Amino acid sequence: MMGGFWRYTMPSFKQLIGCFMAFIFSVSWCSAHENAIVDHHDPIQIDKTLTLDQVIRLTLQHYPDFLLVSARDQEAIALQQRGNSWLAAPPRIALRYEDDFPGDDIGSREIEAELELPLWNWGQRSAGQHVAAQALNSAAKQAEAIRLEVAGLVRRSLWQMAIAKLHYQQVKDILTISTKLLGKIKRRVALGDLSRVDLLLAQSEHLQNTAKLVQAEASMMQVRKHYTSLTQMTVTPADYHEELSVLTDITEAHPVLLAMDAVVQRKQAELLWTKATGSGQSSFILGGKSEKDAENGDDIESMSVEISIPFGGSAHLQAEIATVNLALTELLAQRAHLFRKLEKQWHEAKHALEVSRVELAIAKELKQLAEEHLAMTQLSFSEGEIGLMELLKVQLRSNDAIFYAQEQEVRMQMRIALYNQSVGVIP
């Protein structure tokens, strides 16, 4: 009777191993916990029409830093308008009225009007247009860097869900086997073939597996919540595997470096702008004056033209230049630190990928040995050659090895995605 049980369960167990990876990406996530132990569900559905690129784009729309993209674009447009203006600053008009009413009161008065037009200094307007161009470029590059950041968050979240889902299914399958085994043992105890000690051992193992399922379910719900909080969606793509990038190092075309370079270039443009501003703005002033002479009562009309050119003030200008230059130097230092950080992340991702390849090869060998050992142990138990305790120990080790191989398959795909992330590849 016991041998019949194992002949029935083993084929389905091997089939489960063979198709488990396909199961992860083709079965609805909700169905995996329709009989959840804890009454707390974070449902996730699989959309076969959804792609990884679409998830990233949709997530980007709800990502808080995405607000900065439009703000930077608006700033660049405003700087363009300033650079394209014919005047260096807003014009100014002044009016002055003067008479002798409070004093001698002999009927004299003066009225003056003045229009001041700020003029661009030599090279200042082109410097302003250059600042606007660099601001526009910086906005675009930083938007791409934000997209890469979101891609990394989505990649990691999806694969964390896959690992949690795999672990949950592993524990659930073990519990299913434990439940069937417990039923068989209860019947054999009732028939007198096994002692009550064997039943107690099986019940203890079953309760431990149930507790593990509770924890696995909780972990799966946590990573699901993280995904929905990040993406503001409750659907995932059916397939988000990636091909390993051909890039073998951090290049200057990395989106994060391009964004940082754009910030540096803008600050360099601002330095040129500060130098072109000089001691201040030159101005063209057009004035008019009307005055009445108290002696003959005639009105005298006159007009004036004035050019105002600031000069000197190098001490003040150099202070402003030094401030901008300090900010530029700080950005250059940040850029150097950033490059080292990216190189470190790339090296860690590369090393993790290399380790994963070795671990996967070992895991596959362990899986094959575990399957053979488990089959032999089950046969020995059905023939009465070994006890239940030894069977449970072998079963546990075998299941761990089999599921470890499946986990390494998933982790291998995750590390490919994280390697692509480290070299700046956006799906």
C-alpha positions as CSV (number, residue, x, y, z in Angstrom):
1,M,0.0,0.0,0.0
2,M,2.8,2.4,0.9
3,G,4.7,1.5,-2.2
4,G,1.6,2.3,-4.3
5,F,1.5,5.7,-2.8
6,W,5.1,6.5,-3.7
7,R,4.6,5.1,-7.2
8,Y,1.7,7.5,-7.6
9,T,3.4,10.7,-6.2
10,M,6.9,10.4,-7.7
11,P,5.9,11.0,-11.4
12,S,3.9,14.1,-10.5
13,F,6.8,15.3,-8.4
14,K,9.2,15.1,-11.3
15,Q,6.8,16.7,-13.6
16,L,6.5,19.6,-11.1
17,I,10.3,20.0,-11.2
18,G,10.4,20.0,-15.0
19,C,7.6,22.6,-15.6
20,F,8.1,24.8,-12.5
21,M,9.8,27.7,-14.3
22,A,7.1,27.9,-16.9
23,F,4.5,27.8,-14.1
24,I,6.1,30.8,-12.4
25,F,5.5,33.0,-15.4
26,S,2.2,31.6,-16.8
27,V,-0.1,31.0,-13.9
28,S,-2.0,33.8,-12.2
29,W,-0.3,35.0,-9.0
30,C,-3.7,35.3,-7.4
31,S,-4.4,31.6,-7.8
32,A,-1.2,30.8,-5.9
33,H,-2.8,31.9,-2.6
34,E,-6.5,31.4,-3.2
35,N,-6.4,29.2,-0.1
36,A,-4.1,31.5,1.9
37,I,-3.7,30.8,5.5
38,V,-3.5,34.4,6.6
39,D,-6.5,36.6,5.6
40,H,-4.4,39.3,3.9
41,H,-4.2,39.3,0.1
42,D,-2.3,41.6,-2.2
43,P,-3.6,40.3,-5.6
44,I,-1.3,40.4,-8.6
45,Q,-2.4,39.4,-12.1
46,I,-0.3,38.4,-15.1
47,D,-0.9,40.3,-18.3
48,K,0.5,38.4,-21.3
49,T,0.3,41.6,-23.5
50,L,2.3,43.6,-21.0
51,T,6.1,44.1,-21.6
52,L,8.9,45.1,-19.3
53,D,9.4,48.3,-21.2
54,Q,5.7,49.2,-20.8
55,V,5.9,48.5,-17.0
56,I,8.9,50.9,-16.7
57,R,7.2,53.6,-18.7
58,L,3.9,53.4,-16.7
59,T,5.9,53.3,-13.5
60,L,7.8,56.4,-14.5
61,Q,4.6,58.4,-14.9
62,H,3.8,57.9,-11.2
63,Y,7.4,58.1,-9.9
64,P,7.9,61.2,-7.7
65,D,11.1,62.3,-9.4
66,F,9.2,62.4,-12.7
67,L,7.8,65.8,-11.6
68,L,11.4,67.2,-11.9
69,V,11.4,66.4,-15.6
70,S,8.7,68.9,-16.5
71,A,10.1,71.5,-14.1
72,R,13.5,71.3,-15.7
73,D,12.0,71.6,-19.2
74,Q,10.1,74.7,-18.1
75,E,13.3,76.2,-16.7
76,A,15.1,75.5,-19.9
77,I,12.3,77.2,-21.9
78,A,12.5,80.2,-19.6
79,L,16.2,80.5,-20.1
80,Q,15.8,80.3,-23.8
81,Q,13.3,83.2,-23.7
82,R,15.8,85.2,-21.7
83,G,18.6,84.5,-24.2
84,N,16.4,85.3,-27.2
85,S,15.3,88.6,-25.7
86,W,16.6,91.9,-27.3
87,L,17.2,93.4,-23.9
88,A,19.4,92.2,-21.1
89,A,16.8,93.0,-18.5
90,P,13.4,94.5,-18.2
91,P,13.2,98.1,-19.4
92,R,12.6,100.8,-16.8
93,I,10.6,104.1,-17.0
94,A,11.0,107.0,-14.6
95,L,8.8,110.1,-14.2
96,R,9.6,113.2,-12.2
97,Y,7.5,116.3,-11.5
98,E,8.8,119.4,-9.7
99,D,7.3,122.8,-9.0
100,D,7.7,125.7,-6.5
101,F,4.3,125.6,-5.0
102,P,5.5,124.8,-1.5
103,G,8.2,127.4,-1.7
104,D,8.3,130.7,-3.7
105,D,5.1,129.8,-5.6
106,I,6.0,132.0,-8.6
107,G,4.7,129.4,-11.2
108,S,7.8,127.5,-12.2
109,R,7.7,123.7,-12.7
110,E,9.6,120.8,-14.3
111,I,8.4,117.5,-15.7
112,E,10.9,114.8,-16.7
113,A,10.4,111.3,-18.2
114,E,13.1,108.7,-18.7
115,L,13.2,105.3,-20.5
116,E,16.1,103.0,-19.6
117,L,16.9,100.0,-21.9
118,P,19.4,97.5,-20.4
119,L,21.8,96.4,-23.1
120,W,23.6,93.1,-23.5
121,N,27.3,93.2,-22.8
122,W,29.7,91.9,-25.4
123,G,29.2,88.1,-25.6
124,Q,26.6,88.1,-22.8
125,R,23.6,87.2,-25.0
126,S,25.3,84.3,-26.7
127,A,26.5,83.1,-23.2
128,G,22.8,83.3,-22.0
129,Q,21.7,81.3,-25.0
130,H,24.4,78.7,-24.3
131,V,23.2,78.4,-20.7
132,A,19.7,77.7,-22.1
133,A,20.9,75.1,-24.5
134,Q,22.9,73.3,-21.8
135,A,19.8,73.5,-19.5
136,L,17.7,71.8,-22.2
137,N,20.4,69.1,-22.7
138,S,20.7,68.6,-18.9
139,A,16.9,68.2,-18.6
140,A,16.8,65.5,-21.3
141,K,19.8,63.6,-19.9
142,Q,18.6,63.7,-16.3
143,A,15.2,62.4,-17.5
144,E,17.0,59.4,-19.1
145,A,18.9,58.8,-15.8
146,I,15.6,58.8,-13.9
147,R,14.2,56.3,-16.4
148,L,17.3,54.0,-15.7
149,E,16.7,54.4,-12.0
150,V,13.1,53.3,-12.3
151,A,14.1,50.4,-14.6
152,G,16.4,49.2,-11.8
153,L,13.7,49.4,-9.2
154,V,11.2,47.6,-11.5
155,R,13.7,44.9,-12.4
156,R,14.6,44.2,-8.8
157,S,11.0,44.2,-7.7
158,L,9.8,41.8,-10.4
159,W,12.6,39.3,-9.7
160,Q,12.1,39.6,-5.9
161,M,8.5,38.6,-6.5
162,A,9.5,35.7,-8.7
163,I,11.9,34.4,-6.0
164,A,9.2,34.9,-3.3
165,K,6.6,33.2,-5.5
166,L,9.0,30.3,-6.1
167,H,9.8,29.9,-2.4
168,Y,6.0,30.0,-1.6
169,Q,5.3,27.3,-4.2
170,Q,8.2,25.2,-2.9
171,V,6.9,25.2,0.6
172,K,3.4,24.6,-0.6
173,D,4.5,21.6,-2.5
174,I,6.4,20.2,0.4
175,L,3.3,20.7,2.6
176,T,1.2,18.9,0.0
177,I,3.5,15.9,0.1
178,S,3.6,16.1,3.9
179,T,-0.2,16.0,4.0
180,K,-0.5,13.0,1.7
181,L,2.2,11.2,3.7
182,L,0.5,12.0,7.0
183,G,-2.7,10.5,5.7
184,K,-0.9,7.3,4.6
185,I,0.8,7.0,8.0
186,K,-2.5,7.5,9.9
187,R,-4.0,4.6,7.9
188,R,-0.9,2.4,8.5
189,V,-1.0,3.2,12.2
190,A,-4.6,2.3,12.3
191,L,-3.7,-1.0,10.7
192,G,-0.9,-1.6,13.1
193,D,1.9,-1.4,10.5
194,L,3.5,1.6,12.1
195,S,3.8,2.8,15.7
196,R,2.2,6.0,17.1
197,V,5.8,7.4,17.4
198,D,5.9,7.5,13.6
199,L,2.6,9.3,13.5
200,L,3.8,11.9,16.0
201,L,6.9,12.5,13.9
202,A,4.8,13.0,10.8
203,Q,2.4,15.3,12.5
204,S,5.3,17.4,13.8
205,E,6.8,17.6,10.4
206,H,3.5,18.6,8.9
207,L,3.0,21.5,11.5
208,Q,6.5,22.7,10.8
209,N,5.8,22.8,7.1
210,T,2.6,24.7,7.7
211,A,4.4,27.3,9.7
212,K,6.9,27.7,6.9
213,L,4.1,28.2,4.5
214,V,2.7,31.0,6.6
215,Q,6.1,32.8,6.6
216,A,6.5,32.2,2.8
217,E,3.1,33.6,2.2
218,A,3.8,36.7,4.3
219,S,7.1,37.3,2.4
220,M,5.3,37.0,-0.9
221,M,2.7,39.5,0.1
222,Q,5.4,42.0,1.3
223,V,7.2,42.0,-2.1
224,R,3.9,42.2,-3.9
225,K,3.0,45.3,-1.9
226,H,6.4,46.8,-2.7
227,Y,5.7,46.2,-6.4
228,T,2.3,47.8,-6.3
229,S,3.5,50.7,-4.3
230,L,6.3,51.3,-6.8
231,T,4.4,50.8,-10.0
232,Q,0.9,51.8,-8.9
233,M,-0.3,48.6,-10.8
234,T,-1.5,45.2,-9.8
235,V,-0.4,43.5,-13.0
236,T,2.9,42.1,-14.1
237,P,4.3,41.0,-17.5
238,A,4.2,37.3,-18.3
239,D,7.9,37.3,-19.4
240,Y,10.6,39.8,-18.3
241,H,13.7,37.8,-19.1
242,E,16.5,39.8,-20.6
243,E,19.5,39.0,-22.9
244,L,22.8,39.6,-21.3
245,S,24.3,42.9,-22.5
246,V,27.4,42.8,-24.6
247,L,28.9,45.7,-22.7
248,T,31.9,44.7,-20.6
249,D,32.7,47.9,-18.8
250,I,31.3,51.3,-17.7
251,T,31.3,53.5,-20.8
252,E,31.0,57.3,-21.1
253,A,27.6,56.6,-22.7
254,H,26.2,55.4,-19.4
255,P,22.9,57.4,-18.8
256,V,24.0,58.4,-15.3
257,L,27.4,59.7,-16.5
258,L,25.7,61.5,-19.4
259,A,23.3,63.2,-16.9
260,M,26.2,64.2,-14.7
261,D,28.2,65.5,-17.6
262,A,25.2,67.6,-18.7
263,V,25.0,69.1,-15.2
264,V,28.8,69.9,-15.4
265,Q,28.4,71.5,-18.9
266,R,25.6,73.6,-17.7
267,K,27.6,74.9,-14.8
268,Q,30.5,75.7,-17.2
269,A,28.0,77.7,-19.3
270,E,26.9,79.5,-16.1
271,L,30.5,80.4,-15.4
272,L,30.8,82.0,-18.9
273,W,27.6,83.8,-18.2
274,T,28.9,85.2,-15.0
275,K,32.1,86.4,-16.7
276,A,30.1,88.0,-19.5
277,T,27.9,89.9,-17.1
278,G,31.0,91.8,-16.0
279,S,30.6,94.7,-13.6
280,G,26.9,95.1,-14.6
281,Q,24.6,96.0,-17.4
282,S,25.2,98.8,-19.8
283,S,22.1,100.9,-20.5
284,F,20.7,103.2,-23.1
285,I,18.6,106.0,-21.6
286,L,16.2,108.2,-23.5
287,G,14.8,111.2,-21.6
288,G,12.5,114.1,-22.2
289,K,12.0,117.3,-20.1
290,S,9.4,120.0,-20.0
291,E,9.9,123.1,-17.9
292,K,8.1,126.4,-17.4
293,D,10.0,129.5,-16.7
294,A,8.2,131.7,-14.1
295,E,9.6,135.0,-15.6
296,N,8.2,134.7,-19.1
297,G,5.8,131.8,-18.7
298,D,7.2,130.0,-21.8
299,D,7.5,126.1,-21.9
300,I,10.9,124.8,-22.7
301,E,10.9,121.2,-24.2
302,S,14.1,119.2,-24.3
303,M,15.3,115.7,-25.0
304,S,18.3,113.8,-23.7
305,V,20.2,110.6,-24.8
306,E,22.4,108.8,-22.3
307,I,24.6,105.7,-22.4
308,S,25.5,104.2,-19.0
309,I,28.5,101.8,-19.0
310,P,29.7,100.3,-15.7
311,F,33.4,99.7,-15.2
312,G,35.8,98.5,-12.6
313,G,34.4,96.4,-9.7
314,S,36.7,93.5,-10.4
315,A,36.8,92.6,-6.7
316,H,33.0,92.0,-6.8
317,L,33.1,90.2,-10.1
318,Q,35.9,87.9,-9.1
319,A,34.0,86.9,-6.0
320,E,31.0,85.9,-8.1
321,I,33.2,84.0,-10.5
322,A,34.9,82.2,-7.7
323,T,31.6,81.1,-6.2
324,V,30.4,79.6,-9.5
325,N,33.8,78.0,-10.1
326,L,33.7,76.4,-6.7
327,A,30.3,74.9,-7.5
328,L,31.8,73.6,-10.8
329,T,34.8,72.0,-9.1
330,E,32.4,70.3,-6.6
331,L,30.5,68.9,-9.6
332,L,33.6,67.6,-11.2
333,A,34.6,65.9,-7.9
334,Q,31.1,64.4,-7.7
335,R,31.4,63.1,-11.2
336,A,34.7,61.3,-10.3
337,H,33.1,59.7,-7.3
338,L,30.1,58.7,-9.4
339,F,32.3,57.0,-12.0
340,R,34.0,55.0,-9.2
341,K,30.7,54.1,-7.7
342,L,29.4,52.8,-11.1
343,E,32.5,50.8,-11.6
344,K,32.1,49.2,-8.2
345,Q,28.5,48.3,-8.9
346,W,29.4,46.9,-12.3
347,H,32.2,44.8,-10.8
348,E,29.8,43.5,-8.1
349,A,27.1,42.6,-10.7
350,K,29.7,40.9,-12.9
351,H,31.1,38.9,-10.0
352,A,27.6,37.9,-8.8
353,L,26.8,36.7,-12.4
354,E,30.0,34.6,-12.5
355,V,29.2,33.1,-9.1
356,S,25.6,32.4,-10.2
357,R,26.8,30.4,-13.2
358,V,28.9,28.2,-10.9
359,E,26.2,27.9,-8.4
360,L,23.7,26.9,-11.1
361,A,25.9,24.2,-12.4
362,I,26.4,22.8,-8.9
363,A,22.7,23.1,-8.1
364,K,21.8,21.0,-11.2
365,E,24.2,18.3,-10.2
366,L,22.8,18.3,-6.7
367,K,19.3,18.1,-8.0
368,Q,20.1,15.0,-10.1
369,L,21.8,13.3,-7.2
370,A,18.9,14.3,-4.9
371,E,16.3,12.8,-7.2
372,E,18.1,9.5,-7.5
373,H,18.7,9.4,-3.7
374,L,15.1,10.2,-3.0
375,A,13.8,7.5,-5.3
376,M,16.1,4.9,-3.7
377,T,15.0,5.9,-0.2
378,Q,11.3,5.8,-1.0
379,L,11.8,2.3,-2.4
380,S,13.6,1.2,0.7
381,F,10.9,2.7,2.9
382,S,8.1,1.0,1.0
383,E,10.0,-2.3,1.5
384,G,10.3,-1.7,5.2
385,E,14.1,-1.5,5.1
386,I,14.3,2.0,6.7
387,G,12.2,3.9,9.2
388,L,10.1,7.1,8.8
389,M,12.7,9.4,10.5
390,E,15.3,8.5,7.9
391,L,12.8,8.9,5.1
392,L,11.8,12.4,6.3
393,K,15.4,13.5,6.5
394,V,16.2,12.3,3.0
395,Q,13.0,13.8,1.7
396,L,13.9,17.2,3.3
397,R,17.4,17.2,1.9
398,S,16.2,16.1,-1.5
399,N,13.5,18.7,-1.7
400,D,15.9,21.4,-0.6
401,A,18.4,20.4,-3.4
402,I,15.7,20.2,-6.1
403,F,14.2,23.6,-5.1
404,Y,17.6,25.1,-4.7
405,A,18.3,24.4,-8.4
406,Q,15.0,26.0,-9.4
407,E,15.9,29.1,-7.2
408,Q,19.3,29.4,-8.9
409,E,17.6,29.4,-12.3
410,V,15.6,32.4,-11.2
411,R,18.5,34.1,-9.5
412,M,20.6,33.7,-12.7
413,Q,18.0,35.6,-14.7
414,M,17.8,38.3,-12.0
415,R,21.6,38.7,-12.0
416,I,21.5,39.1,-15.8
417,A,19.0,41.9,-15.3
418,L,21.0,43.6,-12.6
419,Y,24.2,43.3,-14.7
420,N,22.4,45.1,-17.6
421,Q,21.3,47.7,-15.1
422,S,24.9,48.2,-13.9
423,V,26.1,49.0,-17.4
424,G,23.2,51.4,-18.1
425,V,21.0,49.3,-20.4
426,I,17.3,50.3,-20.3
427,P,14.9,47.6,-21.6
